Amino acid sequence: MSEEFYEHDPDLDMYDEREGFLFFEVVEGLYFEVRWDTVDTSPVYFMNTRISDSLQAFFEQLDCDSHLYEKMLEE
């Protein structure tokens, strides 16, 4: 459920909150999302593209390449 700053953000309508949770706004209206997958994993998605198998793996990728999300925007 959106609150405060994001309460009236129409861009959030394209995200189904039942699938997971948004944790990082890449640029205005585009977010990284952790989706509920299985007990063991919660993959990270950018739009409908799976970019990491888990939140921990995502942060490890980001630690190795701090421009990771900028490169995704270029694709």
C-alpha positions, 0 to 999 in steps of 0.5 A, a space after each residue: 500500500 502506498 503511503 505519504 509521498 507515494 500515496 498518489 503516484 499513478 506510476 505505481 498502478 502498474 505494479 501489483 503489490 501482491 507479487 512483492 514489494 518495491 524497494 528502490 526507485 531507479 528513475 521517476 516511475 521505475 522501481 526495483 521490486 522483490 517478488 515473493 517466489 519461494 521460501 528460499 528465494 525472493 528474486 529482484 525484478 526491474 519491470 518484468 525482467 528478473 535481474 537477480 535471484 535474491 535481494 542479497 545477490 542483487 546487493 552483491 552485484 551492485 557492490 561489484 558494479 555501482 552503475 548496474 542500474 544505469 546500464 539497465 536504463 540504457 538497454 
